[in-house]
Amino acid sequence: MDDVHVLTQLPLNQIHGLSQECYNQRVDVFITLEARREIEALGIVRPRRSTWGVLIGHRRGFRFVVEKVFPAGDGRSVPKEGLLAGLDGIWPGRTIGLFAVSPDASFKKAVLGPAWYGKLILRWSGPAKAPVVRPSVVEFGRKFFLAPVPLVPAAKEKAHE
């Protein structure tokens, strides 16, 4: 049978280019099929602005592999440093970052600190049918900042009979 795209006609699998220069060209992000479906599901239920959550996965060399998206808060709360320790008790060493839907300034301020250094931050905005995803990593250079990283395009998968 012919190859088919893992996710057909979905804008999420088409986002590869970023408008900003990438800080470290070797670092990139791959979102698994299951995690992509969880992101799409969030688009359908239309979470409130500033909804955020945790990215579960692993690192392989310079690549972040996102395997699960776990919603954890809304605009009334921000990620606290103790969150990471608590989640490591459930998913030891697998909390690779955070995501946020149309994050506000308080989210960005909360993640720009030592607890989230080197962690992946996925920010997405736009309509549910065409989300814009901006991956970045929390870096430090005299102060903490979000360094953009590229998103690996969705892979093709053989059709199952």
TIROZA-350730 format. One line per 10 residues: their letters; for each residue x negated, y negated, z of C-alpha. Coordinates in pm, whole numbers. Each point is the difference from the previous one (the first is absolute). Example, Ala and Ser with C-alpha at 12.3 -4.5 7.8 and 13.67 -1.06 7.14 Angstrom:
<romars>
as> -1230,450,780  -137,-344,-66
</romars>
This chain:
<romars>
mddvhvltql> 0,0,0  -109,-359,-55  -159,-201,276  236,-237,177  -77,-296,219  31,74,370  231,-299,32  161,-96,-328  80,-360,-79  -70,-132,351
plnqihglsq> -196,-323,31  -185,131,307  -201,240,-217  -90,-276,-243  -173,-234,242  -372,19,-48  -130,-349,-65  -27,-256,275  5,-374,-38  -297,-40,235
ecynqrvdvf> -357,117,-33  -56,322,197  -243,-23,290  -146,349,-35  47,151,-345  -74,353,128  289,4,250  344,85,-137  339,134,109  190,307,-114
itlearreie> 362,45,108  123,361,-12  328,95,-162  173,51,336  -118,-337,133  114,-168,-325  343,153,50  9,-134,356  -88,-346,-130  274,27,-264
algivrprrs> 247,108,269  -87,-311,200  79,-201,-312  344,160,-21  91,-59,364  -133,-356,-38  -174,-55,333  0,-346,153  -279,-243,-80  -307,61,212
twgvlighrr> 85,369,55  -329,178,58  -130,345,68  -293,235,8  -187,170,-284  -99,359,74  -264,170,-213  -375,35,-24  -311,-142,-160  -195,190,-258
gfrfvvekvf> -323,-183,-71  98,-353,-99  364,94,-68  296,-46,233  258,275,-55  345,-97,127  203,312,82  283,-137,215  173,-331,64  148,-33,348
pagdgrsvpk> 218,-310,74  -76,-132,348  117,-359,46  183,-300,-134  -49,-375,-13  69,-33,371  -318,193,88  -356,21,-128  -248,288,12  -186,2,330
egllagldgi> -350,137,51  125,276,235  215,139,-281  -303,155,-166  -96,197,311  354,129,47  32,113,-361  -338,173,11  152,226,266  262,111,-255
wpgrtiglfa> -206,-12,-320  -363,30,122  -228,-205,-225  266,-30,-273  130,-352,60  -166,-177,-293  189,-329,6  323,-193,-9  260,-108,-252  231,-300,4
vspdasfkka> 299,-109,-207  -26,-372,-78  -213,-61,310  -2,-333,175  -298,-185,148  33,174,339  -61,342,-160  -316,-119,-174  -125,-161,322  66,325,193
vlgpawygkl> -202,219,-238  -299,-232,-32  -189,131,299  -246,267,110  261,273,59  96,2,-369  -351,-55,-143  -57,230,-298  369,98,-13  217,-15,-311
ilrwsgpaka> 281,-257,-18  273,44,-265  217,-306,-46  292,21,-233  258,-246,-117  236,-63,-288  321,173,-104  58,368,77  -11,93,-370  -336,-168,-57
pvvrpsvvef> -199,-21,323  -335,-174,4  -250,187,217  -317,-173,119  -251,234,165  -283,-147,205  -241,97,274  -68,-194,320  -361,-118,-27  -225,-230,200
grkfflapvp> -235,-274,-118  -27,-267,273  376,51,40  250,275,-82  164,-8,-342  197,222,-239  -218,123,-287  202,111,-306  -62,355,-126  136,169,-316
lvpaakekah> 281,252,-7  -66,322,-192  267,63,-265  239,291,55  -126,332,-131  183,217,-248  150,325,116  92,306,-205  372,60,-28  125,298,198
e> 224,256,-163
</romars>
